[in-house]
Amino acid sequence: MHNAVETDRFYTDYFKNSLMSFWDRAADLENGGVFTCFTNDGSKLISRDKYIWSQGRMAWIYSRLADDIRKGVLSNYTEEDAKKYLKLGKRTCEFIRDHAILEPKDGVCAYLTAADGTKKESIPGKGYYTSYFVDCFVIIGFAGYARVAEDSEWLDLALKVYRRMMSYLDRGIMVSEPYPVHEGFRTHAKDMILSCVTSELWNAAHVLHHPQEEALKRKSLFHVSQILDTFFSPKYGVIQEMPAVKPEYEDTFLARHIMPCHALESMWFCLDILQQSGKKPDERIFTVARNSLRLGWDEKYGGMFRCVDIQGGPPKGRTLQDGYEMLMRDTWDSKLWWTNAEALYCTLRCYALTGDRFFAEYHDRVAKFDFTKFPNPDKKIGEWIQILDRQGRPMNKLVALPVKDPFHIMRDFLRIAELLHDCPNLAWD
């Protein structure tokens, strides 16, 4: 029998002793922020460059960690630890503000800097601004810190970056490295990330009694409706990552591929927003979660695939020789730390809401794979090995940014600890 108290203790201890112990050593105490350019196993720092995408994410982690300590979710930390991590969150936000926000000072954000904040071009000749995803994670980091510190100045800055980013997106200017979108397709990633951005802004606005609170609530609900109305396939019961704009593209790889764990992450975003709004969960969320798990699980070797065909199995479809397509074709059967971490949290969240043993069984199935395959065998290093091949062997392959990113797994472990703290009677066989 699994019970919430024992499971919570496992996750909180693992978070502190394996995950955060690694990232405590990676903090840049001189300049602010965190170093992330490690080898896949975390044994060696290969560059002191800072991808602002990851800096924004770490600002959020530091802030959420401090908040969870203060609320008693993480009883293995102290109040002094909470103060330390909130200070690190602020220092990371200050690094981004002082070095990554492009002119004008409330503008969009550079993709990459040196350790001291000197801006660098991530793609030679493309300039400093190459991805709105960077803006999104900066906003999330600023809003997360603003909420926990109850500091309205950081929320105001987050809103300024948000408005500037949206001025680009609303005009159809969408730079999205490392995942450029082919012009013949819509992309689920846009509404998904914006649902997270607006909900984080909304949470901060609620705490700070900001006049934009209701507007941010409406925007969050709008993105949920877009996800469930535009990207949900009634025929297959899944989220399409890139539905075709025109019928002639429907037989392509891009139109047919799905990312099961990206969909799971998106579904718990939707659950959060609906819950915050006082609305009941949409049943399509649980349909997507069930089908994503069925189609995404590797019955032969275990673990969740990165992407599969809309009907399951290896991705199929006509090629467009698109850069994103080539990446997905090459890595579809890899087992990534972030995808499998998202499955850990979403399965438990869905079980807590539905009582459906299907989700409990998949949680245990994913957990068995994850804690067998991903943990670094060198306990002195800690953290997870990020990229495995289909058989579960470590790979040295680039799947997005050349970083060991400090986000999904720690966010999911914090969310699991919060869930179990709030549901102490949760149990399953």
C-alpha positions in Angstrom: 0.0 0.0 0.0 1.3 3.4 -1.0 0.3 6.3 1.4 0.8 10.0 1.1 3.0 10.4 4.2 5.6 7.8 3.1 5.5 8.9 -0.5 5.8 12.6 0.5 8.8 11.8 2.7 10.5 10.0 -0.2 10.0 12.9 -2.6 11.0 15.6 -0.2 14.1 13.8 0.9 15.1 13.0 -2.7 14.5 16.7 -3.7 16.8 18.0 -1.0 19.5 15.3 -1.0 19.8 14.5 -4.7 18.3 17.3 -6.8 18.9 20.5 -4.8 22.3 19.4 -3.6 23.5 19.4 -7.2 22.0 22.8 -8.0 23.2 24.4 -4.7 26.7 23.8 -6.1 25.8 25.3 -9.4 24.7 28.7 -8.1 26.8 31.7 -9.3 27.2 33.6 -6.1 29.4 36.2 -7.7 27.1 37.4 -10.6 23.8 35.9 -9.7 21.9 33.2 -11.5 23.0 29.6 -12.0 25.4 27.7 -14.2 23.6 25.0 -16.3 26.0 24.0 -19.1 27.0 20.6 -17.7 27.5 17.3 -19.4 24.4 15.1 -19.5 25.5 13.2 -16.3 26.4 16.4 -14.5 30.0 15.5 -13.9 31.6 18.5 -15.7 30.7 22.1 -16.3 31.6 22.7 -19.9 30.7 26.4 -20.2 29.9 29.3 -17.9 27.5 30.8 -20.5 24.0 31.5 -19.2 20.9 30.6 -21.3 18.3 33.0 -20.0 15.5 30.4 -20.6 17.1 28.4 -17.7 17.8 31.5 -15.6 14.1 32.4 -15.6 13.1 28.9 -14.7 15.6 28.8 -11.8 14.3 32.1 -10.4 10.9 30.4 -10.2 12.3 27.2 -8.6 14.2 29.2 -5.9 11.0 31.2 -5.2 8.7 28.2 -5.1 11.1 26.3 -2.9 11.2 29.2 -0.4 7.4 29.3 -0.4 7.0 25.6 0.2 9.5 25.7 3.1 7.6 28.5 4.7 4.3 26.7 4.3 5.6 23.5 5.9 5.5 21.4 2.7 9.2 20.7 3.0 9.7 20.0 6.7 13.3 18.9 6.1 14.3 22.6 5.5 14.5 25.5 7.9 13.2 29.1 7.9 16.8 30.2 7.3 16.8 28.0 4.1 13.7 29.7 3.0 15.4 33.1 3.3 18.5 31.9 1.5 16.5 30.6 -1.5 14.3 33.6 -1.7 17.4 35.8 -1.8 18.9 33.5 -4.6 15.6 34.0 -6.4 15.9 37.7 -6.2 19.5 37.7 -7.3 18.6 35.6 -10.3 15.8 38.0 -11.3 18.2 40.9 -10.9 20.8 39.2 -13.2 18.1 38.8 -15.8 16.8 42.4 -15.4 20.2 43.9 -15.5 21.7 41.9 -18.4 19.1 40.1 -20.5 16.2 42.6 -21.1 16.9 44.3 -24.4 16.4 48.0 -25.0 14.0 49.6 -24.3 14.5 48.4 -20.7 11.0 46.9 -20.6 11.6 45.0 -23.9 12.0 41.4 -24.8 14.9 39.2 -23.7 18.2 38.0 -25.0 18.6 34.3 -25.4 22.2 34.0 -24.1 24.8 35.8 -22.0 28.3 35.2 -20.7 28.7 34.5 -17.0 29.0 38.2 -16.2 25.9 39.1 -18.3 27.5 40.2 -21.5 25.0 39.4 -24.3 26.0 36.8 -26.9 24.3 35.7 -30.1 23.1 32.1 -29.8 22.9 31.9 -33.6 25.5 34.0 -35.3 24.0 36.8 -37.3 20.5 36.4 -35.8 20.8 39.0 -33.1 20.1 38.5 -29.4 16.3 37.9 -29.6 15.7 34.5 -31.0 12.9 33.0 -28.9 9.7 34.1 -27.3 10.1 31.1 -25.0 12.9 33.0 -23.2 10.4 35.9 -22.5 7.9 33.3 -21.2 10.3 31.8 -18.7 11.6 35.2 -17.6 8.0 36.3 -17.0 7.3 33.1 -15.0 10.5 33.7 -12.9 9.6 37.3 -12.2 6.0 36.5 -11.4 7.0 33.6 -9.2 9.3 35.8 -7.2 6.8 38.6 -7.0 4.2 36.3 -5.6 6.3 34.8 -2.9 8.2 38.0 -1.9 4.9 40.0 -2.3 6.9 42.6 -4.3 4.8 44.5 -6.8 7.8 45.9 -8.7 8.7 42.5 -10.0 5.1 41.8 -11.1 5.1 45.2 -12.9 8.3 44.3 -14.7 6.9 40.8 -15.6 3.8 42.5 -17.1 5.9 44.9 -19.1 7.9 42.0 -20.6 4.6 40.2 -21.2 3.1 43.1 -23.1 6.2 43.6 -25.2 6.3 39.9 -26.1 2.6 39.8 -26.9 3.0 42.8 -29.2 5.3 40.6 -31.3 3.1 37.5 -31.2 -0.1 39.5 -32.0 1.6 40.8 -35.1 2.5 37.2 -36.2 6.2 37.6 -35.3 7.0 34.4 -33.5 10.7 33.5 -33.1 10.8 30.2 -31.3 14.3 28.7 -31.3 15.1 25.8 -30.7 11.6 24.8 -32.1 10.8 26.9 -35.1 7.2 26.4 -36.4 6.6 25.5 -40.1 4.2 28.1 -41.6 1.7 25.4 -42.6 0.8 24.4 -39.0 -0.6 25.7 -35.7 1.4 24.9 -32.6 0.0 23.7 -29.3 3.2 24.9 -27.6 2.2 28.5 -27.9 -1.2 28.3 -26.1 0.3 25.9 -23.6 3.2 28.1 -22.5 1.0 31.2 -22.5 -1.5 29.4 -20.3 1.4 28.9 -17.8 2.6 32.5 -18.2 -0.8 34.1 -17.6 -1.7 31.8 -14.7 1.6 32.7 -13.0 0.9 36.3 -13.6 -2.6 35.9 -12.3 -1.4 34.1 -9.1 1.0 37.0 -8.4 -1.7 39.6 -9.2 -4.1 37.9 -6.8 -1.7 37.9 -3.9 -0.7 41.6 -4.6 -4.3 42.8 -5.3 -3.2 44.0 -8.7 -5.8 45.6 -11.0 -4.9 43.2 -13.8 -6.0 40.2 -11.8 -9.4 39.6 -13.6 -7.9 40.3 -17.0 -5.2 37.7 -16.4 -7.8 35.2 -15.2 -9.7 35.7 -18.5 -6.5 35.3 -20.5 -5.7 32.0 -18.7 -9.1 30.6 -19.3 -8.9 31.7 -23.0 -5.7 29.6 -23.4 -7.3 26.6 -21.8 -10.2 26.8 -24.2 -7.8 27.1 -27.1 -5.9 24.0 -26.0 -9.0 21.9 -25.5 -11.0 23.2 -28.5 -8.2 23.7 -31.1 -5.6 21.0 -30.3 -7.8 18.2 -28.9 -8.6 15.6 -31.5 -12.1 14.1 -30.8 -11.3 11.3 -33.2 -8.1 10.1 -31.3 -8.6 11.7 -27.9 -5.2 13.2 -27.9 -3.6 16.7 -28.1 -2.1 17.3 -31.6 1.1 19.2 -31.3 0.9 20.7 -34.8 -2.4 20.4 -36.5 -2.2 21.3 -40.2 -3.7 24.7 -41.3 -4.5 23.3 -44.8 -5.7 19.8 -45.8 -2.7 19.1 -48.0 -0.5 18.9 -44.8 -2.6 16.4 -42.9 -0.5 13.4 -44.1 2.8 14.9 -42.9 4.9 13.8 -39.9 4.3 17.2 -38.3 0.5 16.8 -38.4 0.6 13.2 -37.2 3.1 13.3 -34.4 2.1 13.7 -30.8 4.2 14.3 -27.7 2.5 12.4 -24.9 4.3 14.0 -21.9 4.0 17.5 -23.3 0.3 16.8 -23.4 0.3 15.6 -19.8 2.1 18.8 -18.7 -0.4 20.8 -20.6 -3.3 19.0 -19.0 -2.2 19.8 -15.5 -1.8 23.4 -16.5 -5.4 23.3 -17.6 -6.4 21.6 -14.3 -4.7 24.4 -12.3 -6.4 27.2 -14.2 -9.8 25.6 -14.0 -9.4 24.9 -10.3 -8.2 28.4 -9.6 -11.3 29.7 -11.4 -13.6 27.6 -9.4 -14.6 25.5 -12.4 -14.9 21.7 -12.6 -12.2 19.8 -14.5 -13.0 19.2 -18.2 -13.4 15.5 -18.9 -11.3 15.9 -22.0 -8.3 16.5 -19.8 -8.6 13.0 -18.3 -9.2 11.5 -21.8 -6.0 13.1 -23.0 -4.1 11.9 -20.0 -5.2 8.3 -20.4 -4.5 8.1 -24.1 -1.2 9.9 -23.7 -0.1 7.3 -21.2 -1.3 4.4 -23.3 0.3 5.6 -26.5 3.5 7.0 -24.9 4.5 4.1 -22.7 7.2 1.8 -24.2 5.8 -1.7 -23.5 9.2 -3.3 -24.4 11.7 -1.3 -22.4 9.6 0.9 -20.2 9.6 4.7 -19.9 7.7 7.3 -21.9 8.6 8.0 -25.5 9.4 11.6 -26.5 6.9 11.5 -29.4 4.8 8.9 -31.3 2.3 8.7 -34.1 -1.2 9.9 -33.4 -2.3 6.3 -33.5 0.7 5.0 -31.5 4.0 3.5 -32.5 6.9 5.2 -34.4 5.9 8.6 -35.9 4.7 8.3 -39.5 4.0 10.8 -42.3 5.3 12.6 -45.3 8.5 14.6 -44.6 8.8 18.3 -45.1 12.6 18.3 -44.2 11.7 20.7 -41.4 14.4 21.3 -38.7 12.0 20.5 -35.9 10.8 17.4 -37.8 14.3 16.1 -38.2 15.0 16.5 -34.5 11.8 14.6 -33.6 12.5 11.8 -36.1 16.0 11.4 -34.6 15.0 11.4 -31.0 11.4 10.1 -30.9 12.2 7.0 -29.0 14.6 8.6 -26.5 13.7 8.7 -22.8 14.0 12.3 -21.5 14.2 13.3 -17.8 11.6 16.0 -18.2 9.0 13.9 -20.0 9.1 11.1 -17.5 9.1 13.6 -14.6 5.9 15.2 -16.0 4.3 11.8 -16.2 5.1 11.2 -12.5 3.3 14.3 -11.4 0.3 14.3 -13.8 -0.6 10.7 -13.0 -0.7 11.4 -9.3 -2.7 14.6 -9.8 -5.2 12.8 -12.0 -5.5 9.9 -9.5 -6.1 12.4 -6.7 -8.9 14.0 -8.7 -10.6 10.9 -10.1 -9.7 7.9 -7.9 -9.2 6.0 -11.2 -6.7 3.2 -10.5 -5.5 3.5 -14.1 -3.6 6.6 -13.1 -2.2 5.1 -9.9 -0.9 2.1 -11.8 0.8 4.3 -14.4 2.3 6.4 -11.6 3.9 3.3 -10.1 5.0 2.1 -13.6 6.6 5.4 -14.4 8.2 5.7 -11.0 9.8 2.3 -11.2 11.4 3.2 -14.5 12.4 6.7 -13.5 14.1 5.8 -10.2 15.8 2.8 -11.8 17.2 4.5 -14.9 17.6 8.3 -14.4 19.4 8.7 -11.0 23.1 9.4 -11.4 25.0 6.3 -10.1 27.6 8.6 -8.6 25.8 9.9 -5.5 28.3 12.6 -5.0 27.1 14.3 -8.2 23.3 13.7 -7.7 20.5 14.8 -10.0 19.3 12.8 -12.9 21.0 11.8 -16.1 18.9 13.8 -18.6 18.9 11.8 -21.8 18.6 8.1 -22.3 18.2 5.9 -25.4 15.3 3.6 -25.8 16.9 0.9 -23.8 17.6 3.3 -20.9 21.3 3.9 -21.6 22.8 7.4 -21.2 23.2 9.4 -24.4 25.3 12.4 -25.2 22.8 14.0 -27.6 21.4 17.5 -27.8 17.6 17.6 -27.6 17.0 21.3 -27.1 19.4 23.7 -25.4 23.0 22.6 -24.6 22.2 22.7 -20.8 21.3 20.5 -17.9 18.1 22.4 -17.2 17.0 23.0 -13.6 13.3 22.9 -14.0 10.9 20.1 -14.9 12.0 17.5 -12.4 12.4 19.9 -9.5 9.0 21.6 -10.3 7.3 18.2 -10.5 8.8 17.0 -7.3 7.7 20.2 -5.6 4.2 19.8 -7.0 4.1 16.2 -5.9 5.2 17.3 -2.3 2.5 20.0 -2.3 -0.2 17.5 -3.6 0.6 14.9 -0.9 0.9 17.6 1.8 -2.7 18.8 0.9 -4.0 15.2 0.5 -2.5 13.3 3.5 -5.1 10.5 3.2 -4.3 9.7 -0.4 -3.5 6.0 -0.8 -3.3 3.3 -3.5 -2.4 -0.3 -3.8 
